[in-house]
Amino acid sequence: MPDYDAIYQDARKQLQRRLTQWRLLHSISVSDIAALMANVYDVDVNQARIAGLLHDWDKNYSDAELLKRAKRFDIKLPENPLETAALLHAQTGAHAVAQKYPELPRSVIQAIERHTSAAPDMSNLDMIIYVADMIEPLRSQSSLQPLRSIAGHVPLEELFVKCFQATMEHLIRRHRFIHPDSLMVWNNYLAKERKERTQKTVK
């Protein structure tokens, strides 16, 4: 089993050099919220805590640098890579973290990898990191308060879908490009909801 405390302490020192002060504090805050959520939703607290801390490992790279790192790690890019380059920090960061801390389980690396555009088959840990990144208290947007208020009080998948929907709505309002993976995730959960409603109607 990995020595999560040792990795956490080393990672904080590494992040002090890799990130801005605000981004470091954000990462620590995501780690704290992820650990709290993991305790509520019966997910490994150590994995949530370390994934939350490490999720923005590559965040301070420029778009051009992220594209170079994506090629280095042989990451498949969408048709419009420049439009979604900023999101690449999740994937490049996951690869870099896996190299830096090879003792970490795949579940932690995956949660880091999926914290921006998500995936159709999100694990509970994946969802916790995605949500914690969004609702941690250093983010000041008032629109996040309703999401914070239901965290821990509704099923985890329901909470994740509501957070994901808020992200999609935000991107549309700002006239931003939506990553193809995110569209696939949204359609997947809509199809799942409709199937569940149909099954309830049949019963």
HELIX and SHEET records of a PDB file:
HELIX    1   1 TYR A    4  ARG A   18  1                                  15    
HELIX    2   2 GLN A   21  VAL A   40  1                                  20    
HELIX    3   3 VAL A   45  LEU A   54  1                                  10    
HELIX    4   4 ASP A   63  ARG A   72  1                                  10    
HELIX    5   5 PRO A   81  LEU A   87  5                                   7    
HELIX    6   6 LEU A   88  LYS A  100  1                                  13    
HELIX    7   7 ARG A  106  GLU A  113  1                                   8    
HELIX    8   8 ASN A  124  ILE A  135  1                                  12    
HELIX    9   9 SER A  142  LEU A  144  5                                   3    
HELIX   10  10 GLN A  145  ILE A  150  1                                   6    
HELIX   11  11 LEU A  156  ARG A  173  1                                  18    
HELIX   12  12 PRO A  180  VAL A  202  1                                  23    
END                                                                             
